[in-house]
């Protein structure tokens, strides 16, 4: 019994020894005092990026949180990447190969253009659904509010599954089929597990003490892979029957499977990386944008005036119009600045000892960049909390990882390869919603709740309710522009 009794004390002793060793050897960034074994894991508030930003007010832009370091300013984020990209991740052969497949095969300008009709189909289907709701007299919906998240989610979900597999799970009435329900449940469970404070994930050397956490992640992977293989098999059979051209991401991966020596597990992993990254984040970004536009009617009208001037009232907008709609692009950019859908970058592990801003980051440390805090850094942005798209007319700021003031898609060698796809879809959705409808908050609503739910992505704490009023006379402009890609 004595050895078992001493076991917890041994753990605490080892932790303290390790802690003081690090403190004596390295000049670590300041931060909240850690607890033995668990560090700061349970000091973190549910909305993590706000918690880290608050700590940065006390300790400075670079803080130590005992499971990694967090960078909360543009200068710190930029310093961590300047000339040191190769230190922050394992750029082994597998990573290089997968990155090459994404850049050259999946997200090339040619493929994005080929798949543009799918995106425009889904966005116009959303417009048709909202129009039907807002003009159906027998249901007494005229002038009534709707929960916008439902319609945005259908666009994002159908878009990413059609791009990946050529399969649409949600019909025009917003009803999702059984396979689609399982699909969404897996995505939700994956985000939940990823956001959890599971000891097994955050303190790997204690994994053996938490078998249930390990089992939860393993079961999630098995469930995901089983569904994906079923969908892949259905897709392959459908293609053999129709003899259709290969254009979806799954088709592209099969076409280059031998060329890049891709295993089935790698293909499944790639598909799910894209699905997880692109499904909820798109809908979230547009919901936040519409909340800001309803709160700021001046900006809404200015964007609509541009759309009326460029598009008019006799046709619908397409992605080919973007270059002539600079203010609309600024609206999308400003929404992504204030409300990045993934406010914390995926952590990067230091493969060597490195210095950031005069502090030591020991080898093996995880470094998180607080994208949300960087985009609200008062040393970089004038009135950073104000929704003012004009700031991007005054100075163009890149969104794809080259300018460290704005990092909604990451930065450096790990910038999201699908950034342009995300920008196009977000801009298209906002443009169609503004061109086709005027938007207002319900008269019974005192104020829009601009708080966030905890998690890896920034869902609005209270789903946005809004009243759409059609603004185009020709009802034909509200019809879905269908595209048969199966």
N, C-alpha and C positions, 0 to 999 in steps of 0.2 A: 504493500500500500504506500510505503514511503516514496518510492520513485514516482508514482502517479501523482502524489500530493505535491511533489516538487516540480512537476512538469510545467504548470503555468508560470512559476517563478523563473524557471529556466528560459522560457520564451521572453519574458519581460527583460531579463538580464541580457539576452542576446540582442534584443531590439535596442536597448539603451547603449550597449557597447557599439553596435553598428551606427547608431545615431551620433554618438560623440565622436566616433572615428571620422564620419563624414564632416562634422562640424569643424574638427581640428585640421583635417586635410584640405578641405575645400572652402572657398568663400561662397557660400550658397546664398541665393536670393532670400530676402526676408519673407516671413509668412506666419500664419497662425501656428501656435504651439501644437505639435502632434501628440496623440495618445500612443501608448505602447501598442505594438503589433498592428493596430488598425490605422495608425496615422491620423489623418484628418478626414477619413472616409465618411464619418458620421457627423462631422461639423458642417458639411456642405449642405446648403439649403436646396430645396427641390428644384428651383429654377437656377441651374448651376451658373449659367453665364452672368446672371445678375449678381449672384453671390461672389463670383470671382472679381467682378467689376467693383463691388463694394469693398472687398479686401484690398484691391489695388489702390483705393483711396487712402487706405491706412499704411500700406507697406510699399507702395510704388508700383510702376507698370510691369515689373517682373517679380512674380511671387513664387515661393515654394509651397506646394501643397503636397503632403506626404503620400503621394502615389504619382507625382510628376511636377513639372513646373508649368506655369501659365503665363502667357504673354498677353498684356492688355492694352498695348498701344501700338500705333503704326510703326514707330521707330524701333520698338523691340521686335515686332514681327519681321520687319525688313532686315534688321541686324542678324536675326536667326537664319536668314536665307542667303545673305550676301556672301557668295563664294564658298558657302558651307553646305550646299544642298546635298552633296554626297555623304555627308556625315549623318544626315537625319534619317536615312532609311536604307533598307537592304535592296540595292539595285542589282540583284543577282540576275542570272539568265532568265529565270521564269518571269520575274517582274518586267524585264525589258521586252520579252516576247509578248506578254499580255498587253502591255502598253502599246506596242507596235500594232497589234491586231486592232485595238480600239481606235487608234489614230488613223491608220491607213485603210481599214476595212469597214468599221462600223460607223464612225462619225466623220467620214470624209465629206467635203462639200458636195460631191456628186451623189453620195447615198442620201444625205440629208435632203437634197433637192428631189431625188426620186421618191422619197417618202413624204414630201410636203403635202400631197393630196390627202393622205391619211390625217395629218394634223388639222387641215382645213375642214375636212369632213366632220371631225369630232367637235371642233369649235362651233361650226354652224349648226350641228345637232344640238349643242347646248343653247344657242340662240333660239332655235325653234321651240325647244322645251319651255324656256322662260317666256317666250311670246305666247304660247298656248296657255300657260298658267295665268299670265297677266291679262288675257283678253277673253277668258272663258266666263261668259255672263252667267250661265246656268249654275256654275259653281260659286258664283259671287266672289270671284277672286280679284276683280278689277279694283285697284287701289289698295290691295292687301299685300302685306310683306311676305317674303319667302326667305327661307334659310339658304343662303347662297352656297354654302359649303357642299350641299347635296349635288348641285349642278356642276360645280368646279371639280369635285371629286370624280364624277362620272367621266368628264373630259380627260382628266389626267390618267385615270385607271384604264379606260378604253384605249387611249393613245399609246401608253407604254406597252400594253399587252398586244396591241396590233403591230406596233413596231417590232416587238420581240418575236411574236408567234403568228401574227396575222389573225388573232382571235379577239372577238369582242364579247365581253362578259355581261355588260350592262345594256339593256334595250332602251328604246326611246322614252319609255315611261319611267325609267330609272330603276327598273327591277333587275336584280342581279341573279344569275343562275347559280345552281348548287356548286359547280366547280369554281365559279368566281367568288363565292362566299368563302370557300376553303382557301382560295388564293389570298383574299384580303386578310383572312384570319392569320395566315402564316406571316404576311408582311407586318401586321400589328404585333404579333407575338415576337417577331425578330426585333422590332424597335423597342418593345418592352424589355426584352432580355438585354439588349444593348445598353439601355438606359439604367438598368438595375444596378444596385450597389452590391452585387454578388461578390463575396470574398474570393471565390474561385477565379474570377476574372481579374480583379484588381490587385490581388496579392498572390501571384502564381505559385510562389513557394509554399503556400498553405493549401493548395488545391486538394491534397490528399485528405484534408480535414473536412471538406465540403463536397461529398460525393453527389448530393442531390442537385447542387448547382451544375456540376459537370454533366449529370444525367439530363437536366433540362435543356442544355445547349445541344447535347447529342441527339435527343429526341426531336428537337426543332429541325436539325439538319436532315434527319431521316425523313421527316414529314415533308419538308420542302423538296427534297430530291425525288421522292416518290411522285408527288403531284407534277413536278416538272417533266419527269420521264413520260408520264401519261400524256401530257399536252404535246410534248415533242413527237410522240408516236402518232397521235391524231393528226398533227400538222404534216408529218411526212406522208401519211396515207392520203390526206387530202391533196397534197401536191402531186402525188403519183397519179391520182385520178384525173385531176384537171390539167396536168402538164404545164402549170403556170410558171411564170418567170420567177427566178429566185431573187427576192428583194428584201425580205425581212432579216432582222439580225440573226435569227436562228439559221436561216438559209445561208447567210453570208458566212457564218461560222462553220457550217458543214462544208461549204465550198472550199474554205481555206484550211480545213482540219488537217489534211496531210501536209500542206505547205508549211504550217507552223507547228506541226506535231502536237495538236491539241487533244487532250484526253476528254472523255465525256464529262468527268468531274470538273475540268477546267471550263468547258462550255457552259455547264450548269452554273458554276460560280460566276462567270462573266455575265450571264443573263440576269442573275439575281442581283448582282451589283448594280446593274443598270436599272432594274425594276425598283429596287429599294431607294436608289438615289433620285429617280425621276418621278415616282408616283405621287407621294404625298407632298413633296417639296414644291412642285408646280402649283398645286391647288392652294397650298398654304400661302405662297408668294402672292397669288392673285387675290386671295381673300384679304390679306393685309393691305394690298394696294387699293382695293375697293373701299375698305374701311377709311383709309386716308382720304380718298377722293370724295367720299360722302361727308367727311368732316371738313373738307376744304372745297366748297362748291366753286370757288374761283378757279382752282386748278382743273376741276372737272370740266367747267365750261371752256376753258382755254384749250384743253385737249380736244374737246368736241368741235370747237371752231376750226381747229387744224384739220380734223377728219372731214368736216363738211367742205372745207376749201379744197382738199386734195382728192377725196373720194366722191364727194357729192351725195345725192340722195337717190341715185339711179343704179348703183351697183354696190357690191359688198367689198370690203377690204381683203387683200391677200398679203402674204408675206413679201411679195414683190414690191409692195408699196412702202415698206419700212424706210427705205432710203429717203423718201419724200416726207416722212413723218418724224422729224427730229424731236419735237416736244413729247410725242408719245413714247419714244425711246427713253427720254429723260424721266418720264413718269415711272416707267418700269425700273429704271436704274435707281431712282430715289427710293422706291418701295423696297428694293433689294438691299439698299444701304441701311435703311432704318430697321428693316425686319428680315435679316438673312434667315432663310429657312433652316439652315444648320448653323447655329450661332457659335458653336465650338468646332474647329477643325478636328478631323480625326487625329489622334495623337501620333507624334513622330518620335521614334526611339533614337537616342544618340548612340552611334556606334563607336564614338571616341569621346574623350573629355574635350569640352569646348567651352569657350567663354562667350557670354552674351551680356552686353552692357556693363562689363566689368565684373560680372558674377560667373562662378564656375558652374557648369552643368555636367555632372559626372557621367561617364559612360554607362549606358543602360537606363538612363532617365527617360521618362516620357514627357514630351513637351506639347502642351496644348496652346493653340492660338485662339484667343477670344475674338472672333470675327465681329461679334456684336459690339464689343467695346472699342475695337479699332475704328469701326465706322462711325462711332460717336465721340471720337477723341477731340476735345475742344481745342487742342493745339493744332489740329489739322483742318477742322471744319468750323465755319462760322455758323453760330446757332445750330449746333449739331442735332438737337431734338426736333427742329422744325422741318415739316414736310414741304420742301421747296425745290421742285424739279429744275427750276431755272439755274441752279448752281452748276448743272452739267452743260448748260448752254454757254455759261461764262468760261468754263474750263472742262475740256473733255477728260474723263477719267476712265481708264480701261477697267473692265470687270473680270477679265480672264487671267488674273494672277500676275500681271506685269506692273501694276500700280498698287503699292501696299496700303493705300488708303481705303481700298474697296476690294474685299476678298470673299464674295459670296460663293465662289466656286473653287476656293483654295488658291494656292500659289506654288511657285517653283515647279519642280519636275513632277509633282503630284497634283497639279491642277486638274480639275475634273475634265476628262476628255469630251464629255457631252455638254460642255458649257454652252456652246452655240445653240444646240438643240433646246436647252432649257430657256435661254434668252428668247429664242424665236417663239416658243409656245407661250411663255408668259406675256410677251408683247402682243401676240395675236389675240389672246384671250381678253386682255385689258382693252385692246382696240375695238374688238367686236362688241364687248359689253357697253363701251361708251358710244360707239357709233349707232347702235341700235336702240339704246335706252337712256333715259334720264334716271338717275338714282338718288333716292332720299331715304333717310332713316324714318321708321314709323313714328307717328306723332306721339305715341304713348311712351316712347323710349326717351329717357332723360339724357343719356350720354352713352356713346359706344364704349364698351369695355375693351381697353387696349392692353389688358394684361395677357400673359402667356401661361399655357399649361406646362408643367414639368415634362421633360423628355429630351430625346436626341434632336427632335425637330420642334419648331416653335408654333404649335397650334394656338389659335386664339382661345383664350380661356372661356369666352362665351361666343359661340358661333354667331357670325354676322347675320343680322336680319335687315333686309332692305326692301324698299318698294321700287320695282321697275316700271317705268312708263314708256311705252314705245314712242320713238321720235321720227321714224320713217313712215311715209304714207303708204308706199307700195308693200302690201303684205307678202308678195312673192320674195322680197328681200330677206324675209325671216325664215325661209325654207332651208332645210338641210341640203348642202351640196355633197351628195353621197358619192362615195368612191368604193368600188368593189375590188378589194385587194386579195380575196381568198381564192 
